[in-house]
Each structure stands twice: as C-alpha cells, then as structure tokens.
C-alpha cells in the first residue's frame, strides 16, 4: 500500500515514470490497478480530451503531431494516447503511431503512450478509459486520444472524448463513409486533411450536404428526391443552443489549418460548459462510463467466483449438451443467489 501511495503521488506530480508504470498496470489488468483508480479519481477540473478518429490513411497521426506542436507553443502540457490494432494471429501490435510521433518523446511536458486494442472493438482499447483517468489526475491540460482507423460503427471514442475530431481526406471514398450516418453523427469537428489534393472542395461540399440533410424535418429529403440534395450546397446555420460541426481544410504536414482546428476545439469546449445541451452530453457520457465499468466489474466477478461452473457450462455448450442462453441464465441466477428453475 505504501508503494501504491508513492505511485499516486508521482501521478499527481506529473512524474513520467509513475505515469508509465500506472498505464502498464492498467493495461495488464494488474490486481492493484482497480485500487489505484479509486485513489486517483477526481471530480475536479479535468484535462480536455480531444478524440481523433477517421478512416485509415487520412493523416490522423501527422495531424496529431502538429497539434502537439501548437499546444506546446501555448505552454500546455500534452498527453497522447495512440491506440493501435492488435494482430488476431500473433497478438502483437506494430505501435506505428508511437514511431511517427517519436520526435516529441523527449519534449518537456509531453507524455505519449501507445495502447494495443488486444482484440477490443470500437476503435479503442479496453483500458483506454482507465488510462484517461490517470491522466486526468495528473498535470496535463490537453489529452489527445487517437483511435485506430475506423469505419462508421466503431465510434467508442465519443464516450470518452470531450470533442471528437473526424479526419477525412479527398479521393478515398470518405464521402461515401459520411453518408453512412455513423461518422457524420458523432463528429464535433471535421478536418478535410490533405486539402492540397484534387477533390478537397468536393469533399467539403459533400459534408455540408449531409449535415444539411441531417437537420431537415423527417421525410423532406425523401419527398423532394434529388432536388433537396442538389440545392443544399451552402453550409447550414446553427440554431441557438445547437452545435453544428465546422468543416475545416488542413494540410497537416505543413501545419496549415491547425490553428483553426484548435480554435474550433475551444469553441466546442465553451459550448459544452455553457449550454444546457452541452451539459446534457457530458452527463450522458458519465452514465455510459459508469455502465461500462459496472459491466466489466460484473464479468470479472463472475470469472473469478464461478470459474469452475463457467468452465463446466462452456464444456456443455461445446459438446452440445446445453444451449448458451440457458447456461447464461443459470449462471446469472446462481450469481444472484437464486435457485435454479
């Protein structure tokens, strides 16, 4: 316990070695990690979390690299969590984001941690939320959370980030991805990166169209058919108390447009803290996080307490002696102290 107290003090002081050790304990699901998280949890002012997601090849890591540079120039302390996919065959991860950001590893006030997904879906790692709490308890002003390259339904980042940036690039079919609702619905800010390429303006226009159609009354688009699409070329206007995602063009490797992104993040942060809609979004995130923690705690408790029964049920299912639904019901009844029907 004294060692844990020393670790907590190191985290709160912003000690990089203490932060790295805490991240390792959490990622490896060490038994003392849960106690550590209880000790460091704080309701006080947190770091501002920017989630960066989008399709592979859009330039997310280069853009994050540029954001680090900008925030350092403002005197901010920056932490980056870069999530990389795990091989389903070897169980290993290349951790390519860590390689691409290596120029900042020795910068004062920067902490970069790569986390492998370990088979977890949703664009993040199972331990990401817990690691974020460690960073909140430390001395960072900004936390940038970069997901793996995701599709339209892998959007878990929205439950953890204050502001979600969706990065797109022209000429990759991303306009089709946007139409598939998922990415369009969760973005707080859009960045059309690599905007020096042909097709950047068309990508911006496609996003403007989709945002306008999303805000139309139900059935309008269907009634008017192609007419609605062809006439909605201008960016829609936000209503009072509503956040309308800005669409910004960037060229990350030249630092072009990144200052505008930082400004958009600041405006969205103000929206979250000063409007009823923004406060409701934050409350929903807290509820979602608690439910996720509760589910995981229940699963871990069942695994630990009913390991023998669980193994027996699994054998019965594999051998065809039981169905998974009845087996799950019996285990739940047993865990709740109820007699079997």
C-alpha positions, -999 to +999 in steps of 0.1 A: +000+000+000+029+024+007+042+017-028+008+025-042+007+057-023+041+067-038+027+059-072-003+081-066+019+110-055+040+105-086+010+106-109-004+138-093+030+154-096+032+146-133+062+122-130+066+105-164+079+072-149+050+070-125+025+076-153+042+049-175+040+024-146+004+032-139-005+027-176+013-006-176-006-019-145-039-009-160-032-023-195-020-056-180-051-057-156-029-060-126-049-067-094-038-034-078-050-013-108-086-011-095-074+003-061-051+027-079-080+041-100-102+045-069-075+066-053-067+089-081-102+096-093-111+132-091-142+153-096-121+185-100-112+202-133-100+176-158-078+177-188-096+185-220-098+153-241-098+155-279-107+123-297-092+120-332-108+094-354-113+087-391-105+063-419-070+048-424-047+069-444-064+102-437-033+116-419-045+114-383-011+108-368+005+136-387-023+159-377-019+149-340+018+156-343+011+191-355-015+197-327+012+187-301+035+214-315+007+240-314-003+233-278+033+232-266+037+266-281+008+278-259+026+265-228+002+235-224+012+201-211+000+174-236-006+137-233-013+115-263-029+080-262-025+063-295-044+031-300-030+006-324-047-026-337-036-060-324-030-089-348-057-116-343-030-142-351+002-132-332-014-109-306+012-083-313+009-046-324+032-026-345+025+006-325+032+027-356+017+059-341+044+058-315+071+056-342+055+085-361+055+108-330+089+099-317+102+135-322+081+146-292+092+118-268+118+139-252+099+171-252+092+187-218+055+184-209+047+157-234+036+121-225+029+097-253+015+062-247+006+036-273-021+011-263-028-021-283-065-029-288-060-066-277-090-076-298-113-050-284-137-035-309-148+001-312-116+017-323-101+018-287-085-005-262-105-019-232-081+000-208-083+034-226-109+049-202-090+039-171-057+053-185-076+086-192-085+089-155-048+086-147-040+114-170-069+135-156-054+131-121-020+143-133-009+177-146-020+177-182-040+204-199-047+185-231-052+148-238-053+137-275-069+103-280-061+088-314-081+058-324-072+031-349-085+037-384-123+031-380-154+025-400-188+041-395-198+019-365-166+019-345-172+051-326-165+043-289-142+074-288-173+097-284-180+082-250-146+093-237-136+125-256-150+160-249-146+169-285-144+143-314-125+153-345-132+132-376-104+134-401-111+127-438-091+130-469-102+136-506-101+108-530-105+079-506-143+074-508-147+091-474-178+110-488-195+076-490-185+068-454-200+100-443-233+092-459-234+060-437-245+082-408-222+068-381-192+091-386-215+120-396-235+117-364-206+117-339-183+144-353-180+177-333-154+190-358-145+178-393-110+181-408-106+175-445-069+168-444-045+167-474-067+195-488-039+204-512-051+174-532-077+175-560-112+168-547-109+186-513-136+212-521-159+184-533-154+165-500-163+197-481-194+202-502-204+166-496-201+170-459-221+202-460-249+185-479-250+156-454-251+180-424-279+200-440-299+168-448-295+155-413-311+187-399-341+185-423-375+175-410-382+138-414-393+129-449-382+161-466-353+145-484-375+116-495-403+138-507-381+161-528-357+134-540-326+147-558-339+183-557-331+186-520-295+173-525-287+195-554-298+227-538-281+223-504-246+235-513-242+262-486-231+254-451-261+252-428-265+277-400-266+266-363-296+274-343-295+288-307-282+262-283-271+239-310-236+228-320-231+225-358-198+207-366-174+231-385-157+217-416-121+228-418-095+222-445-060+212-433-026+202-447-011+187-415+024+181-427+027+219-434+008+230-403-019+246-424-053+250-409-043+235-375-047+268-357-083+270-369-088+235-355-076+245-321-099+275-322-128+252-331-120+229-302-121+259-278-155+270-291-168+234-287-155+233-251-173+265-243-205+250-258-202+220-235-198+241-204-222+270-211-253+254-227-279+230-215-274+208-245-236+206-238-241+198-201-266+170-211-240+155-234-214+154-206-240+138-182-247+111-208-210+103-211-207+099-173-237+075-173-222+055-202-188+053-185-203+040-152-223+014-170-192+002-189-172+000-156-201-019-139-204-044-168-167-051-167-167-055-129-196-079-130-179-100-157-147-101-137-166-111-106-183-140-124-150-151-139-134-151-105-161-166-084-177-190-108-147-201-127-154-238-122-191-235-131-182-213-161-158-239-174-184-266-170-211-247-188-186-240-217-178-277-220-215-285-221-221-259-248-192-271-269-203-308-266-238-299-275-254-308-241-266-273-234-275-241-252-257-208-244-289-189-234-300-214-207-264-216-195-261-179-192-294-176-174-284-203-149-251-186-141-269-153-136-294-169-112-265-185-093-246-153-091-277-136-076-283-163-051-315-176-068-324-212-070-324-229-104-359-232-121 
